[in-house]
């Protein structure tokens, strides 16, 4: 077991709306070790990105953590002032955003955006920051880095823009890298290159990587551990082998059955019936029960307990808790 880098304990993230507080993340807990990749998976709208934004302190102005704790190397970072949180971001925690064209400033050169964190956090001169920025672009595999420093984001391809985002994220040698759907807008070849790059850099710097994705193929390629979320809740967590070879939650099974299998000519996709509930929809019991083919009476009336199947494999489901015909044994 490696050294614990990040601990998230029972966080609840809510948004102020005209109808009152609306929960987007509901009592979620997990941890991340140095040199480990944790993939958080689930459908769009299940709370993955809000969980990551809660960790890095970049929630929208109407969002707030109303319960729980977030600890980075033992320090409670959710209680830090905005100024101290800004110092933490970039130096210890960095993020690769989903769409680099919106994350990068279109009116500033690549070089300006690369130099900024180096000059701000490491107090480098412009000349020193330019030199280090060129080295970072080389490190992430961008050709002609001196030329790229003077170009604007729109002059680069999607893959290059994502590499620039990675270079900026790594500029101050963070201990934790959060990657929110880093390959969504890229073609398959570039996607594989970006994933290999993140994995190589993780091993080189012994970083912890928290990757947000809905692509189970990406999970299989890069994850050490997997956390499955549904409607703001964690429903299953385990080593990547446990999740793929022995999935226990019906929702996890549904996600895996919705992934095409080109090696099996008889394979048929089995989409999960129904759709994700809205954040404002109140559901008694397990939030997945309206879509679950195995739902029992107890699923509709009571929150499922946390069941530990092994030291690393945990599930929130009545099916694994000794329940039969809707009644606890």
Secondary structure, 3 states (H helix, E strand, C coil): CCCEEEEEEEEEEEEEECCEEEEEEEEEEEEEECCCEEEEECCCCCCHHHHHHHHHCCCCCCEEEEEEEEEECCEEHHHCCHHHHHHHHHHCEEEECCCHHHHCCCCCEHHHHHHHHHHHHCCCCHHHHHHHHHHHHHHCCCCCHHHHHCCEHHHCCHHHHHHHHHHHHHCCCCCEEEEECCCCCCCHHHHHHHHHHHHHHHHHHCCEEEEEECCHHHHHHHCCEEEEEECCEEEEEEEHHHHHHCCCCHHHHHHHHCCCCCCCCCCCCCCCCCCCCCCCCCCCCCCCHHHCCCCCHHHHHCCCCEEECCCCCEEECHHHCCEECCEEC
